[in-house]
Amino acid sequence: MTATLRVVLDHAVPPSDPDAASLALARELVVAAPRGCEVEAIVSADGAEAAASVPGIARVHRLPLKRAQFVAACALGMIPGIGGGMIHSSSLLAPLVRHDRVHDNDQTVVTLWDLDALTAPQRLSKQALAWQKTMIKRAQRHADAVVVPTHAMAAVLGERTKLGDRVRVIAGAPTGAVAAEPAHGVGDGRAILLDAERASAEELSRMFAALSEVVDAEVVALVRGDDAAVRELASAAGLPEHRFREIAPADEGPRAEALAAASVFVDPAAGYAYPWRMLDALRAGVPIVAARSPQNIEVLADAGVVVDADDSAAVVDAIASVREDEASARRSRVLSGDRARAFSWRDSADRVWQLHAEL
């Protein structure tokens, strides 16, 4: 008898890291499938393209709902035609409804890549916040397990919900492209790459003030699209315009080239959103300076320098240590590359199969 793991695949526009993670995980779930097991894709009526990019899918179950309708139906707990079985979603987008795991072997597992709805609601639109809060409530009632990528996030989720021992930790891996070397004209290896995606305005202001003191460095900020607010924060903090530029994370080519050209990667965020760009930096072997937080300490281990972000002198010293001391820079690059090997989609897929077997 064949056991089928039904994976929810749905590609948002523009593609996001959780979308890329969903596809990367699905590909490895197919490869890692135990003997007698297979993977089926569940997609919305306009989501067939996502399943087509995952070789080896046994079947594609196409819902009679377009993506927007699917999102709304999940919040209402009314998803026609989806059926039961083992369902795994790399997001909250899943049929979180009453089911019988004991007698019918139905099980539903969802994933949270950030806890913004619980810890930083100001980062979300009213619509996104309402949807996420609704789905978290549904998860508390109906999910057999909720996956988060770090133990730090698991601790917070355990404190703020009634999920108890249903919270499981399975890390994600890098989703972006990596350039072997910087393209001509990208930089001279002296640029400071800054993750401005998941940081708050206050965190960015503090970091820009510190970076303005590193007088010989161009600061390249990874932003969510054309974010004029980030540019304004940099200017207000005293960072000269000629030393600042932006890259949208969706632009994988320029982002990979910027990683290859960077002397250091700086992450000012201390919140509970998974640090995708930090994983990219680890894989690229870039020295990392990050704000002190339980999550950043967990992800980096000994592969980066963790500093109190409100201590400007400490930030400047940490950046200088890897930009000015060649031995320190070499050591940091080796540690980053070594730490990157701890994050693998194949390992994540093996643990997902194990989780569903345990359930």
Secondary structure as GFF3:
##gff-version 3
##sequence-region A 1 359
A	DSSP	beta_strand	3	8	.	.	.	ID=ss1
A	DSSP	alpha_helix	17	32	.	.	.	ID=ss2
A	DSSP	beta_strand	37	43	.	.	.	ID=ss3
A	DSSP	alpha_helix	48	52	.	.	.	ID=ss4
A	DSSP	beta_strand	59	62	.	.	.	ID=ss5
A	DSSP	alpha_helix	67	76	.	.	.	ID=ss6
A	DSSP	beta_strand	86	89	.	.	.	ID=ss7
A	DSSP	alpha_helix	101	104	.	.	.	ID=ss8
A	DSSP	beta_strand	107	111	.	.	.	ID=ss9
A	DSSP	alpha_helix	116	119	.	.	.	ID=ss10
A	DSSP	three_ten_helix	121	123	.	.	.	ID=ss11
A	DSSP	alpha_helix	126	142	.	.	.	ID=ss12
A	DSSP	beta_strand	145	148	.	.	.	ID=ss13
A	DSSP	alpha_helix	151	160	.	.	.	ID=ss14
A	DSSP	three_ten_helix	164	166	.	.	.	ID=ss15
A	DSSP	beta_strand	167	169	.	.	.	ID=ss16
A	DSSP	beta_strand	191	195	.	.	.	ID=ss17
A	DSSP	alpha_helix	201	211	.	.	.	ID=ss18
A	DSSP	beta_strand	219	222	.	.	.	ID=ss19
A	DSSP	alpha_helix	228	236	.	.	.	ID=ss20
A	DSSP	three_ten_helix	241	243	.	.	.	ID=ss21
A	DSSP	beta_strand	244	247	.	.	.	ID=ss22
A	DSSP	alpha_helix	252	261	.	.	.	ID=ss23
A	DSSP	beta_strand	262	267	.	.	.	ID=ss24
A	DSSP	alpha_helix	276	284	.	.	.	ID=ss25
A	DSSP	beta_strand	288	291	.	.	.	ID=ss26
A	DSSP	alpha_helix	294	300	.	.	.	ID=ss27
A	DSSP	beta_strand	305	307	.	.	.	ID=ss28
A	DSSP	alpha_helix	312	324	.	.	.	ID=ss29
A	DSSP	alpha_helix	326	340	.	.	.	ID=ss30
A	DSSP	alpha_helix	345	358	.	.	.	ID=ss31
###
